[in-house]
């Protein structure tokens, strides 16, 4: 562990008492402490692992698993002085089973079905192989977030012999492993199943073929070539074979002595099988967390090959990276939909947590999401305008550039600049992008009813006598009182009327904050325009 990181952790430990922290990363870290009995393992460190199948482009779910694992790693570092390492493992020796929907050169890829991902040309024509391309995308993004991890390639470890001892253990316990796996398979699959997938020396394909013979004493297997039906004897070591993924998972746990790994709830049954196999070959399965899956807007599981969820680049186009980390922290065992509409709320909730952190007692701060996002040292809460307010400002002023937005901001907060409030400047650029792509195409204004016209005229008049230095809270009170005077069934209905008539949306910001930012005279002009409208 780098000295500067050790110093930083020691500083955090001196400042905060984490012994009673209740947030989920600390709970997971305590599971690891119990596993190692609070002693340094023989290998000299605790190993956390996260897995990635590079058959398609990395998506936010992939990032989420790494981000959450790093949160557990950090929590553990505050509970124990045992060193830790994090492996980001790519199963890039897996055979390509189908061509993903969201990649170029599909016809070229279709000619390489069955080959290891690192033996298939890159359809983007940028890297050595398709596997290398997808690995690079994952690594580049994790690097962007400043994550500290060690990338591990299945192809590299199989070929250089890291897994040789483990592979021989699997071969020696072949029959017992088959007894575990066969009951979990469909009848037609069980007839051809083998833990070993030979790499065909003739075609380079990863073969799913039954074993004709196994020779544990020689470290070899014999299978029938599916094309010419000749018997082929091959070593299980040295990259001549790889393992079926459930056995591969348990074999990796054994080979690396993994202490912790989380995975989606769709893999709970697989974890049970892999736990059994890991014990059969002499290993101890890691502590695990089964998190809920991310769903798309229709409630379907997000898929790498279908590309039916938000991509990493899309989130970063519309929101700062900290908001994505915040989204990942929240309730990992609860299913959440992951699509564009969640972004504004995640941004504002992150900003709210940042502001709350400064007001909390130390015992509360360690369970605040920003404590984990910023590793115990979140920035001071800047003078930030809610993202939802910025979106509506972009809408009413038709913002094309950040300069337009900053013109309004500087009238509201004259003491700040883009340079002095970097996060706000980022939010403004994100808000403009989000407004143009998602808000503007869906704006739907309506004309006010008779009662709404009367109330709007009252609000117009009420704002006339207001001084420019009035606070957002006082402006909110004025809007509130106007609604009460005009007998709306409930004030939510009054505010919704304002959103639909003035802003063209069914939902909107806190009106006091919006008026303070947009300006009192600008708001009165907006009301006047809508009162004069005769058609939408």
Buried (B, 14 or more C-beta within 10 A) or exposed (E): EEEEEEEBBEEBBEEBEBEEBEBBBBEBBBBBBEBBEEEEBEEEBBBBBBBBBBBBBBBBBBBBBBBBBBBBBBBBBBBBEBBBBBBBBBBBBBBBEEBBEBBEBEEBBEEBEBBBBBBBBBBBEEBEBBBBBBBBBBBEBBEEBEBBBEBBBBBBBBBEEBBBEBBBBBBBBBEEBBEBBEEBEEEEEBEEBBBBBBBBEEEBBBBBBEBEEBEBEEBBBBBBBEEEEEEBEBBBBBBBBBBBBBBBBBBBBBBBBBBBBBBBEEBEEBBEBBBBBBBBBEBBBBBBBBBBBBBBBEEEBBBBBBBBBBBBEBBBBBBBBBBBBBBBBBEBEEEBBBBBEBBBEBBBBBBBBBBBBEEBEEBEBBBBBBBBBBBBEBEEBBEBBBBBBBBBBBBBBEBEEBEBBBEBBEBBBEEBBBEEBEBBBBBBBBBBBBBBEBBBEEEEEEBBEEEBBEBBBBBBEBBEEBEEEBEBEEBBEBBBEBBEEBEBEEBEEBBBBBBBBBBBBEEBBBBBBBBBBBBBEBBBEBBEEBBEEEEE
